[in-house]
Amino acid sequence: MVKSWALQDAKARFSEVVRRANVDGPQVVTYRGVEKAVVISADEFRRLHPDRRSFVDALLEGPTLDDGTVDTINRRSDDRGRKVRL
């Protein structure tokens, strides 16, 4: 059963909000009578977002670059900028 919690009550009884999200389902948090957030269980979150991959995984799955392209990317200028007197 979805229960609605005022923000101040949800903060004061956060452990119960989390427990109920795991047992009873989503828990709605309101601020001044307006729904602002929903607390759901970790299992429910994973069910809703099953194919989330990390940013590192996304980069590693990108295109393979040939050696010439990698050398061009890694070539750095020796210019250290202008000297500034402090």
Wavefront OBJ file of the C-alpha trace (Angstrom):
o trace
v 0.000 0.000 0.000
v 1.380 3.415 -0.966
v 1.680 5.679 2.061
v 2.225 9.402 1.983
v 4.649 10.997 4.422
v 5.129 14.680 5.194
v 8.815 15.509 4.732
v 9.363 16.263 8.423
v 7.788 12.925 9.407
v 9.776 11.035 6.775
v 13.007 12.566 8.098
v 12.138 11.752 11.693
v 11.084 8.173 10.878
v 13.363 7.420 7.919
v 14.082 3.847 9.029
v 10.369 3.107 8.997
v 9.935 4.738 5.586
v 12.690 2.501 4.178
v 11.293 -0.607 5.878
v 7.819 0.077 4.514
v 9.225 0.697 1.029
v 10.719 -2.805 1.183
v 7.587 -4.442 2.634
v 4.590 -2.412 1.411
v 5.912 -0.750 -1.756
v 6.644 2.848 -2.769
v 6.393 5.551 -0.099
v 5.523 9.075 -1.242
v 7.166 12.053 0.475
v 5.343 15.381 0.354
v 6.474 18.926 1.048
v 3.730 21.403 1.901
v 1.173 18.957 0.555
v 2.886 18.504 -2.824
v 4.405 15.143 -3.794
v 8.168 15.678 -4.105
v 9.818 12.248 -3.854
v 9.175 8.525 -3.759
v 11.185 6.038 -1.693
v 11.360 2.578 -3.289
v 13.217 -0.606 -2.430
v 16.574 -1.363 -4.025
v 15.022 -4.417 -5.725
v 12.309 -2.251 -7.262
v 14.912 0.257 -8.438
v 16.962 -2.512 -10.097
v 13.791 -3.846 -11.736
v 13.038 -0.402 -13.161
v 16.644 0.173 -14.330
v 18.034 -3.252 -15.211
v 20.604 -2.213 -17.807
v 22.304 0.656 -16.060
v 26.008 0.528 -16.721
v 28.766 2.606 -15.260
v 30.350 5.531 -17.075
v 33.662 3.627 -17.178
v 31.968 0.631 -18.831
v 30.396 2.928 -21.423
v 33.817 4.407 -22.241
v 35.480 1.001 -22.455
v 32.777 -0.241 -24.839
v 33.478 2.628 -27.230
v 35.230 2.328 -30.588
v 38.741 0.916 -30.829
v 41.221 3.525 -32.040
v 44.193 2.747 -34.244
v 47.733 3.545 -33.011
v 48.063 6.656 -35.181
v 44.915 8.198 -33.710
v 46.049 7.378 -30.165
v 49.455 9.000 -30.858
v 47.742 12.123 -32.187
v 45.506 12.351 -29.125
v 48.438 11.855 -26.745
v 50.751 14.361 -28.444
v 51.013 17.361 -26.159
v 52.400 20.806 -26.765
v 55.514 21.863 -24.848
v 54.025 25.350 -24.465
v 53.603 26.026 -20.761
v 51.827 29.326 -21.240
v 53.115 32.775 -20.384
v 55.123 33.594 -17.287
v 53.266 35.620 -14.723
v 54.992 37.690 -12.052
v 53.335 37.383 -8.681
l 1 2 3 4 5 6 7 8 9 10 11 12 13 14 15 16 17 18 19 20 21 22 23 24 25 26 27 28 29 30 31 32 33 34 35 36 37 38 39 40 41 42 43 44 45 46 47 48 49 50 51 52 53 54 55 56 57 58 59 60 61 62 63 64 65 66 67 68 69 70 71 72 73 74 75 76 77 78 79 80 81 82 83 84 85 86
